Amino acid sequence: MRSFKTKIKFNNKEETKFLQHAGTARHAWNWGLELCRDLIYKQEKQPTAIDLHKLLVKDVKSKNEWYYEVSKCSPQEALRDLYDAIQRFWKQHKINKTLPMNRCYLKRYLLQKQRGEIKKLHFEHERGFPRFKKKGQHDSFYLEGAIQIDGNKIKVPKIGWLKTYETLPPDVTPKSVIISRTANDWFIAFKIETEPIIVRHNTNTSVGVDLGIKTLATLSDGTIFESPKPYKKQKTKLRRLQRKLCRQREVQKSLGLKKASNNYVKTKNKIAKIHQRIANIRIDNTHKLTSYLVKNHNRITIEDLNVSGMTKNHNLASSILDGGFYEFKRQIQYKCLWNDVVLIIADKWFPSSQLCSCCGHKQKMPLKQRVYNCDFCGLSIDRDKNAAINLNNYTPSYGVNACGATKFQNASSVSGCESGIRQRLANVQVCIGSS
């Protein structure tokens, strides 16, 4: 199963229907979240998604006639997503009835409760707990039913035929779709069943990939992929528009206006368009890089970078996030699974930049030093290329546990523990023989 997402051509009438469905889904989410939060405060049993939908039909839908103007699937799926989000929150903290609290916050709460200042224990600030949705932010809704595809048109319930900018996959009848908005552009997504098409130019080579700030990726064979740095190029324009938006907000507050002005909305849309362009450039460049690696190599070694720790250096945080290191790792993982390519993730503490790729000598390498000059054998080589060669020569410990998990992954080793162990043991022999 793969997902297909494309942009929709829409008019004012269709956009109104989109906003109605998204607003109904948002209203159902916020209503259910408030109900579940109150039940958590009272230490009562949490309702399931079915129970939430029954209460919605009984207490909310009967009083709000505009619920009947949209598909019933939108609020119903919103409540399902809410129930799953709350379950993930409890599973994350591995508790059943006790509220996960930050120690400092809990201590302050107990002191305030003794003074009689507050009566409720608020925990919405905890990581992973669902948030209330706001209008205009991450608008999306779910539809299912009789869906038809004809060239670049798709028919969905309650809305009708929609045009797209590209031809949709033929001989596909999706059971459900998700329509979402990004920067005033609406997209439609659905799942399709397709067989993976494996295309390779040279399958007998291995490569090490070193990600960096100066260049996005340096391969062990000397190939360099430059980073487009989309955020850095749009930073000046983005800063100017954000200052303009802040001034317009201050004017509205001084005049006591509750509704946003048209110029405020226009500036906000311009900022959203820039952020969308930055994200599109970054993800397009990452797709081209990962596709090149998978099509031309049979064995890929990358680093297990601690991105969250690296971004604590505020001098480099913007450049690190502009490179999209996490997105690179995510894409290379699933593309290796699709194309049956062995992916090895080096240990987080592997000193790829400090080792000499010729003799193995280890020495300190400050970040400002861009050329590796070995004090033992006299090798002089680019810092990033030296790290990529060390990654290509990296040999992990292939310990297989009871579930078949190892340091690398393979496309045909994702189903079943027993079959996974057999496949991974076979991959070990392949990797050792190729290295």
VOGU-3710 file (C-alpha; in Angstrom, 3 decimals, decimal comma):
1> mrsfktkikf> 0,000/0,000/0,000  1,277/3,430/-0,972  -0,302/6,822/-0,614  -0,965/9,153/-3,532  -1,339/12,879/-2,901  -2,043/15,586/-5,441  -3,224/19,180/-5,638  -6,870/20,061/-6,346  -8,255/22,672/-8,733  -11,137/24,260/-6,844
11> nnkeetkflq> -13,557/27,167/-7,125  -15,269/29,211/-4,410  -18,200/26,830/-4,116  -15,948/23,798/-3,637  -13,721/25,645/-1,192  -16,791/26,513/0,889  -17,643/22,817/1,113  -14,059/22,019/2,074  -14,175/24,574/4,863  -17,527/23,244/6,098
21> hagtarhawn> -16,203/19,692/6,351  -12,943/20,803/7,979  -14,799/23,022/10,453  -17,179/20,203/11,408  -14,274/17,811/11,972  -12,505/20,450/14,065  -15,637/21,083/16,143  -16,072/17,355/16,829  -12,396/17,047/17,818  -12,537/19,981/20,241
31> wglelcrdli> -15,810/18,792/21,760  -14,479/15,288/22,294  -11,185/16,550/23,688  -12,934/18,758/26,247  -15,150/15,858/27,300  -12,240/13,430/27,663  -10,180/15,988/29,560  -12,962/16,516/32,099  -13,311/12,753/32,561  -9,569/12,453/33,147
41> ykqekqptai> -9,776/15,146/35,835  -12,592/13,205/37,516  -10,573/9,954/37,248  -13,426/8,309/35,334  -13,276/5,721/32,569  -12,358/7,038/29,144  -15,000/6,549/26,401  -14,096/4,737/23,208  -14,420/6,236/19,745  -17,830/4,564/19,324
51> dlhkllvkdv> -19,059/5,952/22,634  -17,863/9,421/21,665  -19,731/9,239/18,364  -22,961/8,133/20,088  -22,712/11,049/22,497  -21,983/13,396/19,600  -25,126/12,294/17,744  -27,220/12,557/20,904  -25,991/15,811/22,438  -24,332/17,836/19,665
61> ksknewyyev> -25,556/16,775/16,251  -29,217/17,011/17,205  -28,743/20,638/18,324  -26,602/21,800/15,398  -28,322/21,357/12,051  -25,194/22,275/10,085  -23,787/18,863/11,014  -26,206/17,351/8,483  -24,839/19,491/5,643  -21,555/17,559/5,591
71> skcspqealr> -20,614/13,910/5,448  -20,955/11,949/8,677  -17,490/10,469/8,091  -15,653/13,728/8,859  -16,644/14,106/12,546  -16,629/10,356/13,044  -13,040/9,986/11,835  -12,012/13,020/13,910  -13,226/11,246/17,056  -11,368/8,090/16,032
81> dlydaiqrfw> -8,173/10,098/15,631  -8,765/11,740/19,016  -9,212/8,381/20,737  -6,036/7,029/19,120  -4,100/10,161/20,148  -5,165/9,820/23,789  -4,275/6,122/23,794  -0,830/6,909/22,398  -0,382/9,493/25,156  -1,111/6,970/27,922
91> kqhkinktlp> 0,979/4,302/26,206  3,877/6,712/25,881  3,990/7,325/29,627  3,146/3,684/30,450  0,517/4,534/33,032  -3,190/3,902/33,402  -4,648/6,351/35,904  -1,770/8,484/37,156  -1,215/11,760/35,363  2,357/12,266/34,071
101> mnrcylkryl> 3,624/15,503/35,546  6,773/17,481/35,388  8,212/17,563/38,929  8,557/21,343/39,078  5,039/21,834/37,732  3,595/19,259/40,172  5,340/20,907/43,132  4,006/24,320/42,139  0,522/22,857/41,713  0,531/21,330/45,205
111> lqkqrgeikk> 1,589/24,629/46,762  -1,098/26,538/44,874  -3,717/23,969/45,827  -2,870/24,330/49,522  -3,388/28,091/49,214  -6,729/27,525/47,481  -5,658/29,273/44,290  -6,431/26,439/41,845  -8,572/23,320/41,942  -7,648/21,459/38,741
121> lhfehergfp> -4,435/19,782/37,680  -3,707/20,958/34,141  -1,545/18,608/32,099  -2,189/19,808/28,528  1,361/21,140/28,393  2,742/17,597/28,578  4,363/16,307/25,413  2,137/14,041/23,369  -1,228/15,110/24,785  -3,756/16,168/22,101
131> rfkkkgqhds> -4,266/19,901/21,597  -7,330/21,898/20,702  -7,459/22,696/16,995  -7,639/26,242/15,679  -9,408/27,528/12,606  -7,132/27,825/9,602  -4,358/25,623/11,011  -3,894/22,075/9,677  -7,414/21,923/8,221  -8,256/18,437/6,971
141> fylegaiqid> -11,147/15,979/6,863  -11,875/12,373/5,946  -14,386/11,019/3,427  -15,383/7,497/2,473  -18,035/5,914/0,297  -18,644/5,810/-3,445  -15,455/7,272/-4,932  -14,780/7,295/-8,691  -11,687/8,242/-10,711  -11,740/9,411/-14,314
151> gnkikvpkig> -8,465/10,766/-15,720  -7,711/13,919/-13,772  -11,087/13,955/-11,999  -12,231/12,271/-8,806  -15,749/12,077/-7,396  -16,126/12,170/-3,609  -19,290/12,022/-1,452  -21,165/15,240/-0,574  -18,881/17,363/-2,788  -18,975/15,802/-6,246
161> wlktyetlpp> -16,388/15,810/-9,018  -13,054/17,487/-8,298  -10,338/18,322/-10,824  -6,652/17,717/-10,141  -3,480/19,119/-11,668  -2,178/15,693/-12,716  -3,604/12,468/-14,049  -4,706/10,103/-11,293  -3,617/6,435/-11,225  -5,801/4,352/-13,572
171> dvtpksviis> -7,742/1,249/-12,511  -7,854/2,416/-8,899  -10,972/2,665/-6,732  -10,034/4,086/-3,321  -12,350/3,419/-0,417  -11,523/6,644/1,395  -9,731/9,961/0,854  -8,261/12,700/3,018  -8,529/16,312/1,877  -6,182/18,789/3,572
181> rtandwfiaf> -5,104/22,410/3,189  -1,610/23,872/3,093  -1,157/27,613/2,524  -4,575/28,026/0,830  -3,875/25,036/-1,451  -6,072/21,963/-1,075  -4,705/18,448/-1,570  -6,375/15,065/-1,817  -4,689/11,835/-0,705  -5,677/8,175/-0,855
191> kietepiivr> -4,058/4,749/-0,688  -3,346/2,552/-3,689  -2,104/-1,002/-4,012  0,924/-1,173/-6,308  3,822/-3,519/-6,809  7,223/-1,910/-6,164  9,208/-1,224/-9,347  12,880/-1,917/-8,636  15,148/0,124/-10,923  18,916/0,007/-10,410
201> hntntsvgvd> 21,839/1,090/-12,526  24,618/-0,613/-10,580  23,799/-3,047/-7,778  27,300/-4,233/-6,851  28,576/-1,136/-5,071  28,500/0,083/-1,501  28,654/3,687/-0,369  29,014/5,705/2,813  27,046/8,939/3,184  28,231/11,777/5,392
211> lgiktlatls> 25,678/14,531/6,006  26,959/18,010/6,683  26,205/21,698/6,858  28,524/23,041/4,167  27,383/20,352/1,724  24,229/18,336/2,186  25,858/14,953/1,529  29,325/13,706/0,634  29,649/10,152/-0,691  32,622/7,880/-0,238
221> dgtifespkp> 33,206/7,814/-4,013  33,752/11,580/-4,022  30,304/12,662/-5,223  29,069/15,850/-3,537  25,458/16,987/-3,239  25,121/20,665/-2,495  22,433/21,883/-0,143  19,891/24,308/-1,682  19,492/26,040/1,737  15,958/27,240/0,986
231> ykkqktklrr> 15,344/28,811/4,391  18,558/30,805/4,287  17,647/32,229/0,868  14,129/33,213/1,946  15,081/34,375/5,433  15,305/38,088/4,610  11,957/38,189/2,820  10,342/36,119/5,545  11,656/38,406/8,282  10,321/41,490/6,496
241> lqrklcrqre> 6,833/40,013/6,115  6,743/38,844/9,728  7,589/42,344/10,944  4,817/43,699/8,732  2,375/41,159/10,161  3,355/42,132/13,702  2,710/45,829/12,976  -0,698/45,034/11,503  -1,565/42,999/14,591  -0,600/45,878/16,867
251> vqkslglkka> -2,795/48,252/14,854  -5,753/45,909/15,235  -5,240/45,713/18,990  -4,987/49,480/19,309  -8,247/49,943/17,347  -9,986/47,197/19,297  -10,822/45,137/16,212  -11,685/41,507/16,853  -11,818/40,386/13,214  -8,625/40,318/11,189
261> snnyvktknk> -8,369/42,860/8,388  -8,009/41,885/4,737  -4,426/43,156/4,587  -3,558/41,092/7,668  -4,943/37,965/6,006  -3,030/38,726/2,788  0,264/39,091/4,665  -0,398/35,895/6,586  -1,057/34,015/3,343  2,185/35,330/1,845
271> iakihqrian> 4,135/34,013/4,840  2,416/30,642/4,528  3,299/30,495/0,824  6,975/31,122/1,586  7,041/28,383/4,207  5,365/26,033/1,740  7,960/26,857/-0,917  10,800/26,227/1,565  9,369/22,853/2,528  8,794/21,837/-1,106
281> iridnthklt> 12,357/22,713/-2,166  13,834/20,834/0,782  11,765/17,685/0,325  12,301/17,664/-3,464  16,067/17,830/-3,030  15,968/15,061/-0,415  13,899/12,827/-2,709  16,406/13,253/-5,535  19,325/12,414/-3,247  17,763/9,321/-1,675
291> sylvknhnri> 16,512/8,011/-5,031  20,001/8,364/-6,505  21,528/6,422/-3,615  19,017/3,581/-3,744  19,143/3,165/-7,543  22,934/3,111/-7,798  24,074/1,198/-4,715  23,332/-2,131/-3,092  24,657/-1,275/0,375  24,312/2,140/2,036
301> tiedlnvsgm> 25,806/3,242/5,349  24,616/6,391/7,098  25,117/7,966/10,501  22,665/7,820/13,374  22,733/11,554/14,018  21,366/13,052/17,218  19,573/15,935/15,507  17,804/17,163/18,638  21,135/17,346/20,452  22,900/19,026/17,543
311> tknhnlassi> 20,290/21,771/17,364  21,108/22,848/20,920  24,057/24,678/19,381  22,178/27,841/18,400  24,927/28,904/16,014  24,318/25,850/13,829  20,693/24,964/14,606  19,241/26,870/11,646  21,664/25,302/9,140  21,120/21,799/10,544
321> ldggfyefkr> 17,345/22,032/10,351  17,581/23,579/6,886  19,309/20,416/5,659  16,452/18,113/6,691  18,563/15,322/8,218  15,599/13,519/9,807  13,648/13,552/6,538  16,694/12,113/4,750  16,856/9,219/7,206  13,118/8,560/6,946
331> qiqykclwnd> 13,153/8,490/3,148  16,258/6,344/2,819  14,763/3,787/5,215  11,523/3,151/3,351  13,154/3,378/-0,089  15,694/0,735/0,913  12,799/-1,462/2,020  11,034/-0,986/-1,315  14,139/-1,695/-3,429  15,684/-4,498/-1,349
341> vvliiadkwf> 18,802/-2,475/-0,521  20,813/-3,166/2,632  20,864/-0,127/4,908  23,391/0,070/7,739  23,034/2,777/10,377  26,347/3,451/12,109  26,434/3,800/15,859  25,761/7,244/17,255  29,227/7,399/18,864  31,174/6,096/15,871
351> pssqlcsccg> 34,011/8,679/15,333  33,774/8,854/11,552  35,337/12,332/11,381  38,206/11,556/13,768  39,495/8,326/12,171  41,974/8,240/9,332  40,474/6,378/6,384  43,956/5,073/5,416  45,600/3,846/8,631  42,828/4,108/11,231
361> hkqkmplkqr> 44,649/6,647/13,408  42,329/8,671/15,650  42,810/12,334/16,399  40,726/15,337/17,418  39,021/17,246/14,620  37,538/20,662/15,486  34,564/21,676/13,398  36,425/24,606/11,828  39,126/22,269/10,447  37,852/21,202/7,014
371> vyncdfcgls> 40,888/19,104/5,909  41,948/15,920/7,680  45,748/15,823/8,026  46,790/12,506/9,572  49,680/12,832/12,036  50,590/9,160/11,635  50,613/8,391/7,878  50,516/11,931/6,470  47,223/11,536/4,604  45,594/14,827/3,592
381> idrdknaain> 41,950/14,549/2,570  38,723/16,490/2,776  37,049/16,095/6,137  33,625/15,039/4,812  35,039/12,612/2,264  37,204/11,006/4,940  34,124/10,513/7,150  32,180/9,017/4,231  34,966/6,503/3,522  35,025/5,507/7,190
391> lnnytpsygv> 31,266/4,968/7,082  31,634/2,828/3,961  34,203/0,674/5,786  32,055/0,508/8,930  31,330/-3,042/10,122  28,457/-3,225/12,610  27,875/-5,972/15,143  25,204/-8,166/13,595  23,568/-9,390/16,781  20,125/-10,859/16,107
401> nacgatkfqn> 17,618/-10,792/18,967  14,481/-12,868/19,424  12,461/-10,662/17,072  15,146/-10,503/14,388  16,141/-6,875/14,937  19,639/-5,853/13,840  21,643/-2,717/13,100  20,434/-2,684/9,492  17,257/-3,400/7,640  16,265/-5,097/4,413
411> assvsgcesg> 13,109/-4,910/2,337  12,289/-8,602/2,530  12,846/-8,858/6,289  9,882/-6,980/7,668  7,283/-9,727/8,009  7,362/-12,231/10,849  9,977/-12,907/13,486  11,114/-16,303/12,217  11,344/-15,299/8,566  12,973/-12,026/9,632
421> irqrlanvqv> 15,745/-13,874/11,486  16,458/-16,138/8,512  16,539/-13,221/6,088  18,752/-11,090/8,324  21,227/-13,957/8,799  21,386/-14,261/5,022  21,971/-10,515/4,748  24,831/-10,782/7,224  26,658/-13,157/4,913  25,991/-10,870/1,951
431> cigss> 27,288/-7,820/3,794  30,418/-9,568/5,067  31,159/-10,902/1,613  30,677/-7,498/-0,050  32,801/-5,664/2,513
//
